[in-house]
Amino acid sequence: MRTEREERAFGTHLGRGLSVKQAATTTRQTTEGIKSAEAVPALADAHDVEMPIAELLQRCRTSARTAAAV
């Protein structure tokens, strides 16, 4: 069973300035939700819902830039 600490590791790495790829490599474990991050902004747009964190994560995924750089 995964602990809360393990679940937070990926987000903590992003917050410290790592790119999505760097965070995934550093975490060395499957991060739940990262693969579905592409679908969330599209679904939000379809329903006219603002989801700025999901949009930021998607921009990080597609540009290979850090959250601070996006």
PyMOL Python script that loads the backbone (N, CA, C, O; Angstrom):
from pymol import cmd

cmd.read_pdbstr("""\
ATOM      1  N   MET A   1       0.839  -1.173   0.000  1.00  0.00           N
ATOM      2  CA  MET A   1       0.000   0.000   0.000  1.00  0.00           C
ATOM      3  C   MET A   1       0.891   1.244   0.000  1.00  0.00           C
ATOM      4  O   MET A   1       1.894   1.299   0.711  1.00  0.00           O
ATOM      5  N   ARG A   2       0.514   2.233  -0.799  1.00  0.00           N
ATOM      6  CA  ARG A   2       1.284   3.462  -0.900  1.00  0.00           C
ATOM      7  C   ARG A   2       0.904   4.421   0.218  1.00  0.00           C
ATOM      8  O   ARG A   2      -0.253   4.490   0.634  1.00  0.00           O
ATOM      9  N   THR A   3       1.890   5.150   0.691  1.00  0.00           N
ATOM     10  CA  THR A   3       1.629   6.107   1.762  1.00  0.00           C
ATOM     11  C   THR A   3       1.343   7.486   1.174  1.00  0.00           C
ATOM     12  O   THR A   3       1.605   7.737  -0.002  1.00  0.00           O
ATOM     13  N   GLU A   4       0.806   8.369   2.002  1.00  0.00           N
ATOM     14  CA  GLU A   4       0.548   9.736   1.571  1.00  0.00           C
ATOM     15  C   GLU A   4       1.847  10.399   1.120  1.00  0.00           C
ATOM     16  O   GLU A   4       1.852  11.183   0.171  1.00  0.00           O
ATOM     17  N   ARG A   5       2.923  10.089   1.787  1.00  0.00           N
ATOM     18  CA  ARG A   5       4.219  10.670   1.436  1.00  0.00           C
ATOM     19  C   ARG A   5       4.613  10.288   0.015  1.00  0.00           C
ATOM     20  O   ARG A   5       5.091  11.127  -0.749  1.00  0.00           O
ATOM     21  N   GLU A   6       4.412   9.017  -0.339  1.00  0.00           N
ATOM     22  CA  GLU A   6       4.725   8.574  -1.693  1.00  0.00           C
ATOM     23  C   GLU A   6       3.831   9.253  -2.717  1.00  0.00           C
ATOM     24  O   GLU A   6       4.288   9.607  -3.804  1.00  0.00           O
ATOM     25  N   GLU A   7       2.552   9.439  -2.377  1.00  0.00           N
ATOM     26  CA  GLU A   7       1.609  10.081  -3.281  1.00  0.00           C
ATOM     27  C   GLU A   7       1.990  11.534  -3.540  1.00  0.00           C
ATOM     28  O   GLU A   7       1.762  12.040  -4.639  1.00  0.00           O
ATOM     29  N   ARG A   8       2.562  12.209  -2.561  1.00  0.00           N
ATOM     30  CA  ARG A   8       2.909  13.626  -2.678  1.00  0.00           C
ATOM     31  C   ARG A   8       4.235  13.861  -3.361  1.00  0.00           C
ATOM     32  O   ARG A   8       4.502  14.980  -3.799  1.00  0.00           O
ATOM     33  N   ALA A   9       5.070  12.858  -3.469  1.00  0.00           N
ATOM     34  CA  ALA A   9       6.437  13.047  -3.958  1.00  0.00           C
ATOM     35  C   ALA A   9       6.479  13.703  -5.336  1.00  0.00           C
ATOM     36  O   ALA A   9       7.265  14.624  -5.554  1.00  0.00           O
ATOM     37  N   PHE A  10       5.655  13.248  -6.256  1.00  0.00           N
ATOM     38  CA  PHE A  10       5.668  13.786  -7.612  1.00  0.00           C
ATOM     39  C   PHE A  10       5.338  15.277  -7.602  1.00  0.00           C
ATOM     40  O   PHE A  10       6.057  16.070  -8.211  1.00  0.00           O
ATOM     41  N   GLY A  11       4.278  15.663  -6.929  1.00  0.00           N
ATOM     42  CA  GLY A  11       3.889  17.066  -6.853  1.00  0.00           C
ATOM     43  C   GLY A  11       4.929  17.920  -6.164  1.00  0.00           C
ATOM     44  O   GLY A  11       5.148  19.069  -6.549  1.00  0.00           O
ATOM     45  N   THR A  12       5.567  17.376  -5.158  1.00  0.00           N
ATOM     46  CA  THR A  12       6.625  18.103  -4.457  1.00  0.00           C
ATOM     47  C   THR A  12       7.783  18.386  -5.398  1.00  0.00           C
ATOM     48  O   THR A  12       8.342  19.483  -5.390  1.00  0.00           O
ATOM     49  N   HIS A  13       8.145  17.396  -6.209  1.00  0.00           N
ATOM     50  CA  HIS A  13       9.233  17.588  -7.175  1.00  0.00           C
ATOM     51  C   HIS A  13       8.869  18.666  -8.197  1.00  0.00           C
ATOM     52  O   HIS A  13       9.718  19.482  -8.556  1.00  0.00           O
ATOM     53  N   LEU A  14       7.620  18.681  -8.670  1.00  0.00           N
ATOM     54  CA  LEU A  14       7.184  19.723  -9.598  1.00  0.00           C
ATOM     55  C   LEU A  14       7.275  21.094  -8.934  1.00  0.00           C
ATOM     56  O   LEU A  14       7.738  22.059  -9.541  1.00  0.00           O
ATOM     57  N   GLY A  15       6.834  21.166  -7.694  1.00  0.00           N
ATOM     58  CA  GLY A  15       6.870  22.427  -6.961  1.00  0.00           C
ATOM     59  C   GLY A  15       8.269  22.940  -6.722  1.00  0.00           C
ATOM     60  O   GLY A  15       8.477  24.144  -6.569  1.00  0.00           O
ATOM     61  N   ARG A  16       9.224  22.041  -6.690  1.00  0.00           N
ATOM     62  CA  ARG A  16      10.619  22.443  -6.479  1.00  0.00           C
ATOM     63  C   ARG A  16      11.333  22.781  -7.786  1.00  0.00           C
ATOM     64  O   ARG A  16      12.525  23.091  -7.785  1.00  0.00           O
ATOM     65  N   GLY A  17      10.602  22.721  -8.899  1.00  0.00           N
ATOM     66  CA  GLY A  17      11.178  23.174 -10.163  1.00  0.00           C
ATOM     67  C   GLY A  17      11.578  22.096 -11.145  1.00  0.00           C
ATOM     68  O   GLY A  17      12.141  22.412 -12.193  1.00  0.00           O
ATOM     69  N   LEU A  18      11.309  20.836 -10.850  1.00  0.00           N
ATOM     70  CA  LEU A  18      11.635  19.789 -11.803  1.00  0.00           C
ATOM     71  C   LEU A  18      10.573  19.738 -12.898  1.00  0.00           C
ATOM     72  O   LEU A  18       9.421  20.109 -12.673  1.00  0.00           O
ATOM     73  N   SER A  19      10.967  19.276 -14.083  1.00  0.00           N
ATOM     74  CA  SER A  19      10.001  19.063 -15.157  1.00  0.00           C
ATOM     75  C   SER A  19       9.209  17.795 -14.841  1.00  0.00           C
ATOM     76  O   SER A  19       9.559  17.050 -13.925  1.00  0.00           O
ATOM     77  N   VAL A  20       8.151  17.555 -15.597  1.00  0.00           N
ATOM     78  CA  VAL A  20       7.351  16.343 -15.396  1.00  0.00           C
ATOM     79  C   VAL A  20       8.227  15.105 -15.586  1.00  0.00           C
ATOM     80  O   VAL A  20       8.154  14.162 -14.798  1.00  0.00           O
ATOM     81  N   LYS A  21       9.049  15.110 -16.628  1.00  0.00           N
ATOM     82  CA  LYS A  21       9.928  13.955 -16.887  1.00  0.00           C
ATOM     83  C   LYS A  21      10.927  13.767 -15.748  1.00  0.00           C
ATOM     84  O   LYS A  21      11.147  12.642 -15.301  1.00  0.00           O
ATOM     85  N   GLN A  22      11.531  14.850 -15.276  1.00  0.00           N
ATOM     86  CA  GLN A  22      12.483  14.759 -14.167  1.00  0.00           C
ATOM     87  C   GLN A  22      11.803  14.267 -12.898  1.00  0.00           C
ATOM     88  O   GLN A  22      12.359  13.438 -12.177  1.00  0.00           O
ATOM     89  N   ALA A  23      10.606  14.768 -12.619  1.00  0.00           N
ATOM     90  CA  ALA A  23       9.872  14.347 -11.421  1.00  0.00           C
ATOM     91  C   ALA A  23       9.535  12.869 -11.483  1.00  0.00           C
ATOM     92  O   ALA A  23       9.650  12.159 -10.483  1.00  0.00           O
ATOM     93  N   ALA A  24       9.115  12.396 -12.669  1.00  0.00           N
ATOM     94  CA  ALA A  24       8.784  10.978 -12.829  1.00  0.00           C
ATOM     95  C   ALA A  24      10.020  10.109 -12.632  1.00  0.00           C
ATOM     96  O   ALA A  24       9.943   9.052 -12.006  1.00  0.00           O
ATOM     97  N   THR A  25      11.148  10.545 -13.160  1.00  0.00           N
ATOM     98  CA  THR A  25      12.394   9.790 -13.019  1.00  0.00           C
ATOM     99  C   THR A  25      12.854   9.766 -11.569  1.00  0.00           C
ATOM    100  O   THR A  25      13.279   8.727 -11.064  1.00  0.00           O
ATOM    101  N   THR A  26      12.769  10.907 -10.905  1.00  0.00           N
ATOM    102  CA  THR A  26      13.199  11.018  -9.512  1.00  0.00           C
ATOM    103  C   THR A  26      12.302  10.210  -8.585  1.00  0.00           C
ATOM    104  O   THR A  26      12.780   9.576  -7.645  1.00  0.00           O
ATOM    105  N   THR A  27      10.999  10.235  -8.854  1.00  0.00           N
ATOM    106  CA  THR A  27      10.044   9.522  -8.012  1.00  0.00           C
ATOM    107  C   THR A  27      10.211   8.014  -8.156  1.00  0.00           C
ATOM    108  O   THR A  27      10.031   7.272  -7.190  1.00  0.00           O
ATOM    109  N   ARG A  28      10.553   7.563  -9.352  1.00  0.00           N
ATOM    110  CA  ARG A  28      10.783   6.146  -9.664  1.00  0.00           C
ATOM    111  C   ARG A  28       9.600   5.256  -9.315  1.00  0.00           C
ATOM    112  O   ARG A  28       9.778   4.116  -8.884  1.00  0.00           O
ATOM    113  N   GLN A  29       8.407   5.771  -9.500  1.00  0.00           N
ATOM    114  CA  GLN A  29       7.206   4.975  -9.263  1.00  0.00           C
ATOM    115  C   GLN A  29       6.094   5.509 -10.145  1.00  0.00           C
ATOM    116  O   GLN A  29       6.185   6.624 -10.659  1.00  0.00           O
ATOM    117  N   THR A  30       5.068   4.738 -10.320  1.00  0.00           N
ATOM    118  CA  THR A  30       3.929   5.180 -11.109  1.00  0.00           C
ATOM    119  C   THR A  30       3.198   6.279 -10.356  1.00  0.00           C
ATOM    120  O   THR A  30       2.883   6.129  -9.175  1.00  0.00           O
ATOM    121  N   THR A  31       2.934   7.362 -11.029  1.00  0.00           N
ATOM    122  CA  THR A  31       2.206   8.461 -10.425  1.00  0.00           C
ATOM    123  C   THR A  31       0.789   8.443 -10.959  1.00  0.00           C
ATOM    124  O   THR A  31       0.557   8.683 -12.143  1.00  0.00           O
ATOM    125  N   GLU A  32      -0.141   8.162 -10.095  1.00  0.00           N
ATOM    126  CA  GLU A  32      -1.537   8.075 -10.499  1.00  0.00           C
ATOM    127  C   GLU A  32      -2.002   9.417 -11.028  1.00  0.00           C
ATOM    128  O   GLU A  32      -1.742  10.452 -10.415  1.00  0.00           O
ATOM    129  N   GLY A  33      -2.675   9.409 -12.139  1.00  0.00           N
ATOM    130  CA  GLY A  33      -3.264  10.618 -12.680  1.00  0.00           C
ATOM    131  C   GLY A  33      -2.430  11.336 -13.715  1.00  0.00           C
ATOM    132  O   GLY A  33      -2.971  12.131 -14.483  1.00  0.00           O
ATOM    133  N   ILE A  34      -1.137  11.089 -13.766  1.00  0.00           N
ATOM    134  CA  ILE A  34      -0.312  11.828 -14.725  1.00  0.00           C
ATOM    135  C   ILE A  34      -0.699  11.491 -16.157  1.00  0.00           C
ATOM    136  O   ILE A  34      -0.657  12.362 -17.026  1.00  0.00           O
ATOM    137  N   LYS A  35      -1.072  10.259 -16.416  1.00  0.00           N
ATOM    138  CA  LYS A  35      -1.466   9.876 -17.774  1.00  0.00           C
ATOM    139  C   LYS A  35      -2.835  10.430 -18.144  1.00  0.00           C
ATOM    140  O   LYS A  35      -3.097  10.685 -19.320  1.00  0.00           O
ATOM    141  N   SER A  36      -3.702  10.619 -17.175  1.00  0.00           N
ATOM    142  CA  SER A  36      -5.027  11.159 -17.472  1.00  0.00           C
ATOM    143  C   SER A  36      -5.035  12.685 -17.483  1.00  0.00           C
ATOM    144  O   SER A  36      -6.058  13.304 -17.778  1.00  0.00           O
ATOM    145  N   ALA A  37      -3.898  13.286 -17.163  1.00  0.00           N
ATOM    146  CA  ALA A  37      -3.823  14.749 -17.098  1.00  0.00           C
ATOM    147  C   ALA A  37      -4.144  15.400 -18.440  1.00  0.00           C
ATOM    148  O   ALA A  37      -4.578  16.551 -18.475  1.00  0.00           O
ATOM    149  N   GLU A  38      -3.941  14.694 -19.527  1.00  0.00           N
ATOM    150  CA  GLU A  38      -4.253  15.243 -20.843  1.00  0.00           C
ATOM    151  C   GLU A  38      -5.757  15.354 -21.058  1.00  0.00           C
ATOM    152  O   GLU A  38      -6.226  16.306 -21.682  1.00  0.00           O
ATOM    153  N   ALA A  39      -6.501  14.409 -20.558  1.00  0.00           N
ATOM    154  CA  ALA A  39      -7.948  14.386 -20.779  1.00  0.00           C
ATOM    155  C   ALA A  39      -8.693  15.389 -19.900  1.00  0.00           C
ATOM    156  O   ALA A  39      -9.748  15.885 -20.298  1.00  0.00           O
ATOM    157  N   VAL A  40      -8.183  15.688 -18.749  1.00  0.00           N
ATOM    158  CA  VAL A  40      -8.901  16.544 -17.798  1.00  0.00           C
ATOM    159  C   VAL A  40      -9.157  17.955 -18.344  1.00  0.00           C
ATOM    160  O   VAL A  40     -10.297  18.416 -18.291  1.00  0.00           O
ATOM    161  N   PRO A  41      -8.137  18.664 -18.868  1.00  0.00           N
ATOM    162  CA  PRO A  41      -8.421  19.995 -19.408  1.00  0.00           C
ATOM    163  C   PRO A  41      -9.406  19.964 -20.581  1.00  0.00           C
ATOM    164  O   PRO A  41     -10.237  20.862 -20.717  1.00  0.00           O
ATOM    165  N   ALA A  42      -9.316  18.955 -21.408  1.00  0.00           N
ATOM    166  CA  ALA A  42     -10.246  18.842 -22.536  1.00  0.00           C
ATOM    167  C   ALA A  42     -11.673  18.658 -22.031  1.00  0.00           C
ATOM    168  O   ALA A  42     -12.603  19.270 -22.556  1.00  0.00           O
ATOM    169  N   LEU A  43     -11.845  17.829 -21.029  1.00  0.00           N
ATOM    170  CA  LEU A  43     -13.169  17.608 -20.450  1.00  0.00           C
ATOM    171  C   LEU A  43     -13.678  18.884 -19.769  1.00  0.00           C
ATOM    172  O   LEU A  43     -14.856  19.225 -19.873  1.00  0.00           O
ATOM    173  N   ALA A  44     -12.787  19.575 -19.082  1.00  0.00           N
ATOM    174  CA  ALA A  44     -13.169  20.829 -18.430  1.00  0.00           C
ATOM    175  C   ALA A  44     -13.613  21.867 -19.463  1.00  0.00           C
ATOM    176  O   ALA A  44     -14.605  22.569 -19.267  1.00  0.00           O
ATOM    177  N   ASP A  45     -12.865  21.951 -20.564  1.00  0.00           N
ATOM    178  CA  ASP A  45     -13.244  22.881 -21.630  1.00  0.00           C
ATOM    179  C   ASP A  45     -14.616  22.540 -22.208  1.00  0.00           C
ATOM    180  O   ASP A  45     -15.424  23.428 -22.479  1.00  0.00           O
ATOM    181  N   ALA A  46     -14.865  21.260 -22.389  1.00  0.00           N
ATOM    182  CA  ALA A  46     -16.144  20.828 -22.956  1.00  0.00           C
ATOM    183  C   ALA A  46     -17.326  21.206 -22.070  1.00  0.00           C
ATOM    184  O   ALA A  46     -18.442  21.397 -22.553  1.00  0.00           O
ATOM    185  N   HIS A  47     -17.067  21.312 -20.768  1.00  0.00           N
ATOM    186  CA  HIS A  47     -18.132  21.639 -19.813  1.00  0.00           C
ATOM    187  C   HIS A  47     -18.003  23.053 -19.250  1.00  0.00           C
ATOM    188  O   HIS A  47     -18.673  23.412 -18.281  1.00  0.00           O
ATOM    189  N   ASP A  48     -17.135  23.846 -19.870  1.00  0.00           N
ATOM    190  CA  ASP A  48     -16.924  25.240 -19.475  1.00  0.00           C
ATOM    191  C   ASP A  48     -16.585  25.381 -17.986  1.00  0.00           C
ATOM    192  O   ASP A  48     -17.166  26.197 -17.270  1.00  0.00           O
ATOM    193  N   VAL A  49     -15.631  24.564 -17.546  1.00  0.00           N
ATOM    194  CA  VAL A  49     -15.167  24.571 -16.154  1.00  0.00           C
ATOM    195  C   VAL A  49     -13.695  24.974 -16.157  1.00  0.00           C
ATOM    196  O   VAL A  49     -12.906  24.454 -16.947  1.00  0.00           O
ATOM    197  N   GLU A  50     -13.332  25.891 -15.281  1.00  0.00           N
ATOM    198  CA  GLU A  50     -11.938  26.300 -15.157  1.00  0.00           C
ATOM    199  C   GLU A  50     -11.199  25.358 -14.217  1.00  0.00           C
ATOM    200  O   GLU A  50     -11.644  25.113 -13.095  1.00  0.00           O
ATOM    201  N   MET A  51     -10.079  24.838 -14.675  1.00  0.00           N
ATOM    202  CA  MET A  51      -9.238  23.943 -13.868  1.00  0.00           C
ATOM    203  C   MET A  51      -7.778  24.343 -14.086  1.00  0.00           C
ATOM    204  O   MET A  51      -7.048  23.658 -14.803  1.00  0.00           O
ATOM    205  N   PRO A  52      -7.352  25.446 -13.473  1.00  0.00           N
ATOM    206  CA  PRO A  52      -6.017  25.985 -13.747  1.00  0.00           C
ATOM    207  C   PRO A  52      -4.861  25.044 -13.393  1.00  0.00           C
ATOM    208  O   PRO A  52      -3.844  25.038 -14.088  1.00  0.00           O
ATOM    209  N   ILE A  53      -4.996  24.265 -12.347  1.00  0.00           N
ATOM    210  CA  ILE A  53      -3.902  23.355 -11.977  1.00  0.00           C
ATOM    211  C   ILE A  53      -3.770  22.254 -13.016  1.00  0.00           C
ATOM    212  O   ILE A  53      -2.656  21.910 -13.412  1.00  0.00           O
ATOM    213  N   ALA A  54      -4.881  21.702 -13.461  1.00  0.00           N
ATOM    214  CA  ALA A  54      -4.847  20.667 -14.498  1.00  0.00           C
ATOM    215  C   ALA A  54      -4.290  21.231 -15.802  1.00  0.00           C
ATOM    216  O   ALA A  54      -3.543  20.550 -16.504  1.00  0.00           O
ATOM    217  N   GLU A  55      -4.650  22.469 -16.127  1.00  0.00           N
ATOM    218  CA  GLU A  55      -4.136  23.102 -17.343  1.00  0.00           C
ATOM    219  C   GLU A  55      -2.629  23.334 -17.250  1.00  0.00           C
ATOM    220  O   GLU A  55      -1.911  23.133 -18.229  1.00  0.00           O
ATOM    221  N   LEU A  56      -2.151  23.752 -16.091  1.00  0.00           N
ATOM    222  CA  LEU A  56      -0.719  23.958 -15.884  1.00  0.00           C
ATOM    223  C   LEU A  56       0.039  22.643 -16.034  1.00  0.00           C
ATOM    224  O   LEU A  56       1.073  22.591 -16.700  1.00  0.00           O
ATOM    225  N   LEU A  57      -0.468  21.596 -15.425  1.00  0.00           N
ATOM    226  CA  LEU A  57       0.183  20.296 -15.523  1.00  0.00           C
ATOM    227  C   LEU A  57       0.225  19.830 -16.976  1.00  0.00           C
ATOM    228  O   LEU A  57       1.232  19.278 -17.419  1.00  0.00           O
ATOM    229  N   GLN A  58      -0.848  20.045 -17.711  1.00  0.00           N
ATOM    230  CA  GLN A  58      -0.868  19.661 -19.123  1.00  0.00           C
ATOM    231  C   GLN A  58       0.184  20.447 -19.914  1.00  0.00           C
ATOM    232  O   GLN A  58       0.875  19.879 -20.759  1.00  0.00           O
ATOM    233  N   ARG A  59       0.305  21.740 -19.645  1.00  0.00           N
ATOM    234  CA  ARG A  59       1.327  22.537 -20.338  1.00  0.00           C
ATOM    235  C   ARG A  59       2.728  22.045 -19.982  1.00  0.00           C
ATOM    236  O   ARG A  59       3.615  22.032 -20.835  1.00  0.00           O
ATOM    237  N   CYS A  60       2.930  21.645 -18.741  1.00  0.00           N
ATOM    238  CA  CYS A  60       4.235  21.089 -18.335  1.00  0.00           C
ATOM    239  C   CYS A  60       4.518  19.784 -19.066  1.00  0.00           C
ATOM    240  O   CYS A  60       5.640  19.540 -19.508  1.00  0.00           O
ATOM    241  N   ARG A  61       3.481  18.940 -19.191  1.00  0.00           N
ATOM    242  CA  ARG A  61       3.657  17.651 -19.865  1.00  0.00           C
ATOM    243  C   ARG A  61       4.010  17.831 -21.345  1.00  0.00           C
ATOM    244  O   ARG A  61       4.886  17.139 -21.863  1.00  0.00           O
ATOM    245  N   THR A  62       3.341  18.744 -22.013  1.00  0.00           N
ATOM    246  CA  THR A  62       3.518  18.876 -23.444  1.00  0.00           C
ATOM    247  C   THR A  62       4.733  19.710 -23.841  1.00  0.00           C
ATOM    248  O   THR A  62       5.211  19.594 -24.969  1.00  0.00           O
ATOM    249  N   SER A  63       5.237  20.540 -22.944  1.00  0.00           N
ATOM    250  CA  SER A  63       6.356  21.398 -23.300  1.00  0.00           C
ATOM    251  C   SER A  63       7.688  20.939 -22.698  1.00  0.00           C
ATOM    252  O   SER A  63       8.739  21.469 -23.061  1.00  0.00           O
ATOM    253  N   ALA A  64       7.661  19.976 -21.798  1.00  0.00           N
ATOM    254  CA  ALA A  64       8.860  19.503 -21.090  1.00  0.00           C
ATOM    255  C   ALA A  64       9.526  20.625 -20.306  1.00  0.00           C
ATOM    256  O   ALA A  64      10.732  20.588 -20.062  1.00  0.00           O
ATOM    257  N   ARG A  65       8.729  21.637 -19.906  1.00  0.00           N
ATOM    258  CA  ARG A  65       9.248  22.740 -19.100  1.00  0.00           C
ATOM    259  C   ARG A  65       8.783  22.565 -17.663  1.00  0.00           C
ATOM    260  O   ARG A  65       7.887  21.769 -17.383  1.00  0.00           O
ATOM    261  N   THR A  66       9.392  23.306 -16.764  1.00  0.00           N
ATOM    262  CA  THR A  66       8.993  23.251 -15.368  1.00  0.00           C
ATOM    263  C   THR A  66       7.743  24.081 -15.149  1.00  0.00           C
ATOM    264  O   THR A  66       7.378  24.901 -15.992  1.00  0.00           O
ATOM    265  N   ALA A  67       7.093  23.870 -14.030  1.00  0.00           N
ATOM    266  CA  ALA A  67       5.881  24.634 -13.699  1.00  0.00           C
ATOM    267  C   ALA A  67       6.194  26.116 -13.626  1.00  0.00           C
ATOM    268  O   ALA A  67       5.386  26.934 -14.066  1.00  0.00           O
ATOM    269  N   ALA A  68       7.339  26.483 -13.085  1.00  0.00           N
ATOM    270  CA  ALA A  68       7.720  27.890 -12.975  1.00  0.00           C
ATOM    271  C   ALA A  68       7.960  28.514 -14.347  1.00  0.00           C
ATOM    272  O   ALA A  68       7.710  29.704 -14.535  1.00  0.00           O
ATOM    273  N   ALA A  69       8.435  27.736 -15.290  1.00  0.00           N
ATOM    274  CA  ALA A  69       8.733  28.239 -16.630  1.00  0.00           C
ATOM    275  C   ALA A  69       7.487  28.366 -17.498  1.00  0.00           C
ATOM    276  O   ALA A  69       7.467  29.130 -18.462  1.00  0.00           O
ATOM    277  N   VAL A  70       6.460  27.618 -17.151  1.00  0.00           N
ATOM    278  CA  VAL A  70       5.216  27.665 -17.934  1.00  0.00           C
ATOM    279  C   VAL A  70       4.409  28.803 -17.434  1.00  0.00           C
ATOM    280  O   VAL A  70       3.313  29.051 -17.936  1.00  0.00           O
TER     281      VAL A  70
END
""", "prot")
cmd.dss("prot")
cmd.show_as("cartoon", "prot")
cmd.util.cbc("prot")
cmd.orient("prot")
